[in-house]
């Protein structure tokens, strides 16, 4: 980014299998992660499940996250984000259109938009009023199939011309994140890189933050 004081931050994404008997063990992992170091936000990402399932998971995780003054963002579902009192919603290109999502969550909530590897889509999202744009995938990801490939230079070019924050997503872990941070990502979105870290989620959060601190400008 080149601006003085810039420091990348961590954007956690939940795994998609944290339902049923896996929910409460995951809540313990979440507690470990958010107590270990700086986390900017947590996105609850559940696909192909009933609304009541999303509601149950949110009821458990949202208070825990917000108690730490971390933004709690729901994936896709602006209607439920409004109902739950989430801090915002993240929408893809094929989800609820930005205008409708904004109407549902209100002017003070966060609305982030997936833009794959397209600066054009990102500019359109920014002009519409998005609070951040997400680029990716940068690496192969176990969380989300890599339909789109993004290169670090999209972050560098974005930072030179735009002030809207950008999130980097897709297979980013503590071993490969340095080039993404150096390219200018404001946030790095991570799922497996934290939840499947061999030393545990708390150690992963600590490690990411050590890297961000070392590379901050």
C-alpha positions in Angstrom: 0.0 0.0 0.0 2.9 2.3 0.8 0.9 4.5 3.2 2.4 4.9 6.6 0.9 2.8 9.3 -0.7 0.2 7.0 -1.0 -3.2 8.6 -2.8 -6.2 7.1 -5.4 -7.8 9.4 -7.0 -11.2 9.7 -10.4 -12.0 8.3 -11.6 -15.4 9.6 -14.1 -17.5 7.7 -15.8 -20.4 9.4 -15.7 -23.9 8.0 -18.9 -25.1 6.3 -19.2 -28.3 8.4 -19.8 -26.7 11.8 -23.3 -28.0 12.3 -24.8 -30.6 14.6 -22.4 -32.2 17.0 -19.4 -30.3 15.5 -20.8 -26.9 16.5 -19.7 -26.8 20.2 -16.2 -28.1 19.6 -15.8 -25.5 16.9 -17.1 -22.8 19.3 -14.1 -23.7 21.6 -11.8 -23.3 18.6 -13.3 -19.9 17.8 -12.8 -18.8 21.4 -9.1 -19.8 21.2 -8.6 -18.0 17.9 -10.2 -14.7 18.8 -8.5 -14.5 22.2 -5.0 -15.2 20.7 -4.5 -12.0 18.8 -5.9 -9.3 16.4 -8.8 -10.5 14.3 -10.7 -7.9 12.3 -13.8 -9.9 11.5 -15.4 -13.3 11.4 -17.6 -14.4 8.5 -20.1 -17.2 9.1 -20.2 -19.2 5.9 -22.7 -22.0 5.7 -23.9 -23.4 2.4 -27.0 -25.5 1.6 -28.4 -25.6 5.1 -31.8 -24.6 6.6 -32.3 -21.1 8.0 -32.8 -22.5 11.4 -29.4 -24.1 11.2 -27.8 -20.8 10.4 -29.8 -19.2 13.2 -28.6 -21.8 15.7 -24.9 -21.3 14.7 -25.1 -17.6 14.7 -26.8 -17.5 18.1 -23.8 -19.3 19.6 -21.0 -17.6 17.7 -22.2 -14.0 17.2 -22.2 -12.9 20.8 -18.8 -14.5 21.4 -17.3 -12.6 18.4 -19.0 -9.3 19.0 -18.0 -9.4 22.7 -14.4 -9.1 21.5 -15.3 -6.1 19.4 -14.8 -8.2 16.2 -17.2 -7.7 13.3 -19.5 -10.6 12.7 -20.4 -10.9 9.0 -22.9 -13.4 7.4 -22.2 -14.9 4.0 -24.8 -14.5 1.3 -27.9 -13.9 3.4 -28.5 -10.2 3.8 -32.0 -11.0 5.1 -30.7 -13.1 8.0 -27.9 -10.7 8.6 -30.5 -8.0 9.3 -32.6 -10.3 11.4 -29.6 -11.4 13.6 -28.2 -7.9 14.0 -24.9 -9.0 12.3 -22.3 -6.3 11.6 -22.7 -6.9 7.9 -23.0 -9.3 5.0 -20.7 -10.6 2.3 -22.2 -11.2 -1.1 -20.9 -13.0 -4.2 -21.6 -12.0 -7.8 -24.5 -14.5 -8.0 -26.0 -13.7 -4.6 -28.3 -11.0 -3.6 -27.6 -7.9 -5.7 -25.7 -5.1 -3.8 -28.6 -2.7 -3.9 -31.0 -5.2 -2.3 -28.4 -6.3 0.2 -27.8 -2.7 1.3 -31.6 -2.1 1.6 -31.9 -5.2 3.9 -28.9 -4.5 6.2 -29.1 -0.7 6.3 -26.7 2.1 5.7 -24.5 1.5 8.7 -23.8 -2.2 8.1 -20.8 -3.6 6.3 -21.4 -4.9 2.8 -18.5 -6.7 1.1 -18.5 -8.0 -2.4 -16.6 -10.9 -4.1 -14.9 -9.6 -7.2 -12.8 -12.7 -8.2 -9.9 -11.4 -10.3 -11.7 -8.5 -11.8 -10.7 -4.9 -11.0 -13.7 -3.8 -13.2 -16.2 -5.7 -10.9 -14.4 -4.2 -7.9 -14.8 -0.7 -9.2 -18.5 -1.3 -9.9 -18.9 -2.6 -6.4 -17.1 0.4 -5.0 -19.1 2.9 -7.0 -22.3 1.2 -5.7 -21.2 1.7 -2.1 -19.5 -1.5 -1.0 -17.4 -1.3 2.1 -14.7 -3.7 0.8 -14.0 -5.9 -2.2 -12.6 -9.4 -2.1 -10.1 -10.8 -4.7 -9.2 -14.4 -5.2 -8.5 -17.2 -5.3 -4.8 -16.7 -5.0 -4.0 -20.4 -4.2 -5.7 -23.7 -4.3 -8.3 -23.9 -1.5 -9.9 -26.8 0.4 -12.7 -24.5 1.4 -13.8 -23.2 -1.9 -13.1 -24.6 -5.4 -10.8 -22.4 -7.4 -13.0 -21.2 -10.3 -11.1 -17.9 -10.6 -7.4 -17.3 -10.3 -6.0 -14.0 -9.0 -2.4 -12.8 -9.0 -0.8 -10.6 -6.3 -0.4 -7.7 -8.8 -4.2 -7.1 -8.7 -3.7 -6.0 -5.1 -0.8 -3.8 -5.9 -2.6 -2.1 -8.8 -5.8 -1.7 -6.6 -3.8 0.0 -3.8 -2.2 2.5 -6.2 -5.5 3.7 -7.6 -8.2 3.0 -5.0 -8.8 3.7 -1.3 -11.5 1.0 -0.8 -10.2 -1.8 1.3 -9.4 -5.1 -0.4 -9.5 -8.6 1.0 -7.4 -11.4 -0.4 -8.9 -14.9 -0.3 -8.2 -18.4 -1.4 -5.8 -21.0 0.0 -3.7 -18.4 2.0 -1.8 -19.8 4.9 1.1 -18.8 7.1 3.6 -20.3 4.6 2.5 -18.4 1.5 0.9 -15.2 2.8 4.0 -13.0 2.6 3.6 -12.1 -1.1 -0.1 -11.3 -0.6 0.7 -9.1 2.3 3.5 -7.3 0.5 1.3 -6.8 -2.5 -1.0 -4.7 -0.4 -3.9 -6.7 0.9 -5.8 -4.9 3.7 -7.2 -8.1 5.0 -6.4 -11.8 4.4 -9.4 -14.1 4.6 -8.5 -17.5 6.1 -10.4 -20.6 6.9 -8.3 -23.8 6.7 -5.2 -21.8 7.3 -6.4 -21.2 10.9 -8.8 -24.0 11.7 -6.6 -26.8 10.3 -3.2 -25.3 11.4 -1.1 -28.1 12.8 -0.4 -26.2 16.0 -4.0 -25.1 16.6 -6.1 -22.1 15.7 -4.6 -19.9 18.5 -1.1 -20.5 17.3 -2.2 -19.8 13.7 -3.6 -16.4 14.7 -0.5 -15.5 16.6 1.7 -16.5 13.6 -0.4 -14.5 11.1 -0.2 -11.4 13.3 3.6 -11.8 13.7 3.9 -11.8 9.9 1.6 -8.8 9.5 3.5 -6.9 12.1 6.9 -7.7 10.5 5.6 -6.6 7.0 3.7 -3.5 8.1 4.8 -0.2 6.7 
